[in-house]
Amino acid sequence: MTASAFASLPIKRELLASIESLGYEHMTPIQAQALPVLLKRQDLLAQAKTGSGKTAAFAIGLLEKIEVDLSNPGVGAVPNARTGRSGE
């Protein structure tokens, strides 16, 4: 798959503006393959070289799904994985 524009993705305009403000216009091949899957909330297993954009793809997919409620400030995200030391 060839690299395509982030603007072709069904993502919030604020997220797209943030991506573009960082100077990114086109997705890397791994992003072009992974983001459509992630945005459909499907499971994904991907492997690519260091520096190929895997982390950005994961982050964009995650950030797109975060709902912000400005009428209720102070509410944060809660991880679903256990944190802390083992045995607690």
Residue pairs with C-beta under 8 A, 6 or more apart in sequence:
1 29
1 32
1 33
2 29
2 32
3 26
3 27
3 28
3 29
3 31
3 32
4 26
4 27
4 32
5 25
5 26
5 27
6 16
6 19
6 20
6 24
6 25
6 26
6 27
7 16
7 20
7 25
9 16
9 35
9 36
9 39
9 60
10 39
11 39
11 60
11 64
12 64
15 60
15 63
15 64
19 60
24 56
27 35
27 53
27 57
28 52
28 53
29 48
29 52
30 46
30 48
30 52
30 53
30 54
30 57
31 53
31 56
31 57
31 60
33 46
34 44
34 46
34 54
34 57
34 58
34 61
35 57
35 60
35 61
37 44
38 44
38 57
38 58
38 60
38 61
39 61
39 64
41 65
46 54
46 57
48 54
66 77
69 75
